[in-house]
């Protein structure tokens, strides 16, 4: 299924029904007076955060959200039926911004809603109130009122919805560093793995079972490249998913299988995160030194540790699940029940 993490939509709440102009007509009652009922309220459009929804793909195919209008009022003081609300289920972590009709129009930087909790609701567009029937306008000086009001229009607008994956840990690294392989080794998630870069095209979240009945969610963020903060490659589409992670695991290729040095990779990754959002570089972090089974990996690890002695470093070989128990133990210290 197509993964969609950003979408522009147009939402229109239902209009209110019109009030009615009517007069009571019954046998032997020649002047029954006004009896026009009110119009019904238009339907609201409500967003609900749902943990069973993984992406915004449903809105990709139906970007126009409409709610029905309220029924018109009738004679005999019959009020129009209010329309049912339209509920749209979105993934947890959806951020909503106001926007213009065109993709070239500026999107407001300040979000109007951030649905970060399961079941959290947000009223995106309010339905219009119903109009008043002519019975509201009768008075001692206006015995035969013919005034009534039309229903009020429902709110409408263009919005941009952006999904930011919510996970305890984000795996950050260059393409082919072994992030997906690591996620497969420590969780039940089964992301695609292959020997070419950008095998992972969208974030994958796995659940890691920890000692003491604890759990941690780990997100495999697709590989970053230099210039990602400037939206090179798929920069912003990937970086936005790191914002909510509580801690980051920098997955480095200690075997330099792609011809890059792990020290350079780490410094470049830190730079990209800092330029995109300074708070990302300040998040708690751990180094996962991957591919330790390759030649000269031990030597590169020793050099890396001497350069960054204060960084927590866990040597692993995710391909053969060697050292991955230490990764789980580190997660347990942070996310098991009773952990600090």
C-alpha positions as CSV (number, residue, x, y, z in Angstrom):
1,X,0.0,0.0,0.0
2,X,1.2,3.5,-0.8
3,X,2.7,5.4,2.2
4,X,1.6,9.0,2.3
5,X,2.9,11.3,5.1
6,X,1.9,14.7,3.7
7,X,-1.3,15.7,1.9
8,X,-3.1,18.9,1.0
9,X,-6.9,18.7,1.5
10,X,-10.0,20.9,1.2
11,X,-12.6,20.6,3.9
12,X,-16.1,22.0,3.8
13,X,-18.5,21.6,6.8
14,X,-22.2,21.4,6.1
15,X,-24.3,24.6,5.7
16,X,-27.2,25.2,8.1
17,X,-30.7,24.6,6.8
18,X,-33.0,27.5,6.1
19,X,-35.7,28.7,8.4
20,X,-39.3,28.3,7.2
21,X,-41.9,31.0,6.6
22,X,-45.3,29.3,7.3
23,X,-48.6,30.0,8.9
24,X,-50.9,27.8,10.8
25,X,-53.9,26.7,8.7
26,X,-56.6,24.6,10.3
27,X,-60.4,24.4,10.0
28,X,-62.2,27.1,12.1
29,X,-58.8,28.8,12.8
30,X,-58.6,31.6,10.2
31,X,-55.7,33.4,11.8
32,X,-53.5,30.7,13.2
33,X,-50.3,32.7,13.3
34,X,-46.8,31.9,12.2
35,X,-45.5,28.3,12.7
36,X,-42.3,28.2,10.6
37,X,-39.7,25.9,12.1
38,X,-35.9,26.4,12.3
39,X,-33.4,24.9,10.0
40,X,-31.1,22.1,11.2
41,X,-27.4,22.5,11.9
42,X,-24.8,21.5,9.3
43,X,-22.4,18.6,10.0
44,X,-19.0,19.3,11.5
45,X,-15.8,17.8,10.2
46,X,-13.8,16.1,13.1
47,X,-10.4,14.6,12.9
48,X,-9.6,11.6,15.3
49,X,-6.2,10.2,15.9
50,X,-6.4,6.4,15.4
51,X,-3.6,4.0,16.2
52,X,-4.9,1.6,13.5
53,X,-4.2,4.1,10.7
54,X,-0.6,4.0,9.5
55,X,-0.6,6.8,6.9
56,X,-2.6,9.5,5.2
57,X,-3.2,7.4,2.1
58,X,-7.0,7.5,2.4
59,X,-6.9,11.3,2.1
60,X,-4.6,11.0,-0.9
61,X,-7.3,9.4,-2.9
62,X,-10.1,11.6,-1.4
63,X,-8.6,15.0,-0.6
64,X,-12.1,16.7,-0.6
65,X,-13.9,16.3,2.7
66,X,-17.5,17.3,2.7
67,X,-20.2,17.2,5.4
68,X,-23.9,17.3,4.7
69,X,-26.1,20.4,5.2
70,X,-28.9,20.6,7.7
71,X,-32.5,20.1,6.6
72,X,-34.7,23.1,6.1
73,X,-37.4,24.0,8.6
74,X,-41.0,23.2,7.9
75,X,-44.5,24.3,8.9
76,X,-46.2,23.3,12.1
77,X,-43.0,24.4,14.0
78,X,-41.1,21.4,12.6
79,X,-37.4,22.0,12.9
80,X,-35.1,20.6,10.2
81,X,-32.9,17.6,11.1
82,X,-29.3,18.4,12.0
83,X,-26.7,16.7,9.7
84,X,-24.4,14.0,11.1
85,X,-20.8,15.0,11.7
86,X,-18.1,13.7,9.4
87,X,-15.3,11.9,11.3
88,X,-12.0,11.4,9.6
89,X,-9.5,9.0,11.1
90,X,-5.8,10.0,10.8
91,X,-2.6,8.5,12.1
92,X,-1.3,9.4,15.6
93,X,1.3,12.1,15.1
94,X,-0.6,14.1,12.5
95,X,0.0,17.8,12.4
96,X,-2.4,20.2,10.7
97,X,-1.5,23.5,9.1
98,X,-3.7,26.1,7.3
99,X,-2.8,26.5,3.7
100,X,-3.7,28.0,0.4
101,X,-5.5,26.3,-2.5
102,X,-2.4,26.0,-4.6
103,X,0.8,24.0,-3.7
104,X,2.7,27.2,-4.5
105,X,0.8,29.1,-1.7
106,X,2.5,29.5,1.6
107,X,1.6,27.1,4.4
108,X,1.3,28.7,7.8
109,X,4.3,27.6,10.0
110,X,2.3,27.5,13.2
111,X,0.1,24.3,13.3
112,X,-3.5,24.6,14.3
113,X,-3.5,21.1,15.8
114,X,-1.2,18.3,16.8
115,X,-2.9,14.9,17.2
116,X,-0.3,13.1,19.3
117,X,-2.5,11.0,21.6
118,X,-4.7,8.0,20.7
119,X,-8.4,9.1,20.4
120,X,-7.5,12.8,20.4
121,X,-10.1,14.8,18.5
122,X,-9.9,18.1,16.6
123,X,-12.8,20.1,15.1
124,X,-11.4,21.0,11.7
125,X,-14.5,22.8,10.3
126,X,-17.6,23.7,12.2
127,X,-21.0,23.2,10.6
128,X,-23.2,26.2,10.0
129,X,-26.1,27.0,12.4
130,X,-29.7,26.6,11.0
131,X,-31.8,29.6,10.1
132,X,-34.7,30.9,12.1
133,X,-38.3,30.3,11.2
134,X,-40.8,33.1,11.0
135,X,-42.3,32.1,14.4
136,X,-39.3,33.9,16.0
137,X,-40.3,37.2,14.5
138,X,-43.9,37.5,15.8
139,X,-44.7,40.3,18.2
140,X,-47.6,42.5,19.3
141,X,-46.9,44.8,16.4
142,X,-45.9,42.1,13.8
143,X,-48.7,39.6,13.9
144,X,-48.0,38.2,10.4
145,X,-44.2,38.0,10.2
146,X,-42.8,36.9,6.8
147,X,-39.3,37.2,7.9
148,X,-37.0,34.2,8.2
149,X,-33.3,33.6,8.0
150,X,-31.3,31.4,5.8
151,X,-28.9,28.8,7.2
152,X,-25.3,30.0,8.0
153,X,-22.6,28.5,5.8
154,X,-20.3,25.9,7.3
155,X,-16.6,26.6,7.7
156,X,-14.2,25.6,4.9
157,X,-10.6,25.9,4.0
158,X,-7.5,24.3,2.7
159,X,-5.2,22.4,5.0
160,X,-1.9,20.6,4.9
161,X,-1.7,17.4,7.0
162,X,1.8,16.2,7.9
163,X,2.5,12.9,9.6
164,X,5.4,12.8,12.1
165,X,6.1,9.3,13.3
166,X,5.9,8.8,17.0
167,X,8.5,6.4,18.4
168,X,10.7,6.1,21.4
169,X,13.9,5.6,19.3
170,X,14.8,6.8,15.8
171,X,17.5,5.0,13.8
172,X,19.5,7.5,11.9
173,X,22.2,6.8,9.4
174,X,23.4,6.8,5.8
175,X,21.9,4.5,3.2
176,X,23.1,0.9,3.6
177,X,24.3,1.5,7.2
178,X,22.2,-1.4,8.3
179,X,19.3,0.3,10.1
180,X,16.6,-2.0,8.6
181,X,18.7,-5.1,9.4
182,X,19.1,-3.9,13.0
183,X,15.3,-3.3,13.3
184,X,14.7,-6.8,12.0
185,X,17.1,-8.2,14.5
186,X,15.6,-6.6,17.6
187,X,11.9,-6.5,16.8
188,X,9.2,-8.4,14.9
189,X,9.2,-5.7,12.2
190,X,10.2,-6.9,8.7
191,X,11.4,-4.0,6.7
192,X,12.9,-4.7,3.3
193,X,16.6,-5.2,3.3
194,X,18.9,-5.3,0.3
195,X,22.5,-4.5,-0.7
196,X,21.6,-1.2,-2.5
197,X,20.9,2.2,-0.9
198,X,17.4,3.6,-0.2
199,X,15.9,0.1,0.1
200,X,13.6,1.7,2.8
201,X,11.4,4.4,1.3
202,X,9.3,5.3,4.3
203,X,9.6,5.0,8.1
204,X,9.0,1.6,9.6
205,X,8.2,1.2,13.3
206,X,9.0,-1.9,15.2
207,X,8.1,-2.9,18.8
208,X,10.9,-4.2,20.9
209,X,9.9,-6.4,23.9
210,X,11.9,-5.5,27.0
211,X,12.5,-7.4,30.3
212,X,9.9,-6.7,32.9
213,X,7.1,-6.5,30.4
214,X,8.3,-3.3,29.0
215,X,8.1,-2.2,25.4
216,X,9.9,0.3,23.2
217,X,9.0,1.5,19.7
218,X,11.9,1.9,17.3
219,X,11.5,3.8,14.0
220,X,13.7,2.9,11.0
221,X,14.2,6.3,9.3
222,X,15.2,6.0,5.6
223,X,18.8,6.9,4.9
224,X,19.8,10.5,5.0
225,X,22.2,12.1,2.6
226,X,24.3,15.2,2.7
227,X,22.1,18.3,2.1
228,X,19.0,16.6,3.5
229,X,18.2,19.7,5.5
230,X,17.9,21.5,2.2
231,X,15.4,18.8,1.1
232,X,17.9,17.1,-1.2
233,X,16.9,13.5,-2.0
234,X,13.9,13.0,0.2
235,X,15.3,15.1,3.0
236,X,12.4,16.8,4.7
237,X,10.1,13.8,4.1
238,X,12.5,11.8,6.3
239,X,13.7,14.4,8.8
240,X,10.2,15.3,10.0
241,X,9.8,11.7,11.4
242,X,12.8,12.2,13.7
243,X,11.4,15.2,15.5
244,X,9.2,13.2,18.0
245,X,11.7,10.5,18.9
246,X,12.8,10.6,22.5
247,X,16.3,9.4,21.7
248,X,18.4,8.7,18.6
249,X,20.5,5.8,17.6
250,X,23.2,6.7,15.1
251,X,23.8,3.6,13.1
252,X,27.3,3.7,11.6
253,X,29.0,1.4,9.1
254,X,32.2,0.6,11.0
255,X,33.4,-1.6,8.1
256,X,33.3,1.4,5.7
257,X,31.6,-0.9,3.1
258,X,30.4,2.1,1.1
259,X,33.8,3.8,1.1
260,X,32.8,6.3,3.9
261,X,34.5,6.7,7.2
262,X,32.3,6.4,10.3
263,X,33.7,9.6,11.9
264,X,32.8,11.5,8.8
265,X,29.3,9.9,8.7
266,X,28.6,10.8,12.3
267,X,29.7,14.4,11.9
268,X,27.7,14.8,8.7
269,X,24.5,13.3,10.3
270,X,24.8,15.6,13.3
271,X,25.2,18.6,11.0
272,X,22.1,17.7,8.9
273,X,20.0,17.3,12.0
274,X,21.3,20.5,13.6
275,X,20.6,22.5,10.4
276,X,17.1,21.1,10.1
277,X,16.2,21.6,13.7
278,X,18.7,22.4,16.5
279,X,16.7,20.5,19.0
280,X,17.4,17.2,17.1
281,X,21.1,17.4,17.7
282,X,20.5,18.0,21.4
283,X,18.4,14.8,21.8
284,X,19.9,11.9,23.9
285,X,21.9,9.7,21.5
286,X,23.7,6.4,21.3
287,X,26.1,5.1,18.6
288,X,25.4,1.6,17.2
289,X,28.6,0.6,15.5
290,X,27.4,-1.9,12.9
291,X,29.1,-4.3,10.6
292,X,31.7,-5.2,13.1
293,X,32.3,-8.5,11.3
294,X,34.0,-6.7,8.4
295,X,37.8,-6.3,8.1
296,X,39.3,-3.3,10.0
297,X,36.0,-2.6,11.8
298,X,37.7,-3.0,15.2
299,X,40.4,-0.5,14.2
300,X,37.9,2.0,13.1
301,X,35.8,1.5,16.2
302,X,38.9,2.1,18.4
303,X,39.7,5.3,16.4
304,X,36.0,6.5,16.8
305,X,36.0,5.9,20.5
306,X,39.2,7.9,21.0
307,X,37.7,10.7,19.0
308,X,34.4,10.6,20.9
309,X,35.1,9.1,24.3
310,X,32.0,10.3,26.0
311,X,29.5,8.8,23.5
312,X,27.8,5.6,24.4
313,X,28.9,3.1,21.7
314,X,27.5,-0.4,21.1
315,X,29.3,-2.6,18.7
316,X,27.1,-5.0,16.7
317,X,26.8,-7.1,13.6
318,X,23.1,-6.8,12.9
319,X,23.3,-9.2,9.9
320,X,24.2,-12.1,12.2
321,X,22.4,-10.7,15.3
322,X,25.7,-10.4,17.1
323,X,25.7,-7.8,19.9
324,X,22.0,-6.9,19.4
325,X,21.2,-8.1,22.9
326,X,23.3,-5.2,24.2
327,X,21.1,-2.8,22.1
328,X,18.0,-4.3,23.8
329,X,19.6,-4.1,27.2
330,X,20.3,-0.4,26.6
331,X,16.7,0.2,25.6
332,X,15.6,-1.6,28.8
333,X,17.6,0.8,30.9
334,X,15.7,3.7,29.3
335,X,12.2,2.4,28.6
336,X,11.5,-0.6,30.9
337,X,8.9,0.0,33.7
338,X,10.7,1.8,36.6
339,X,13.5,3.0,34.4
340,X,14.7,6.6,34.9
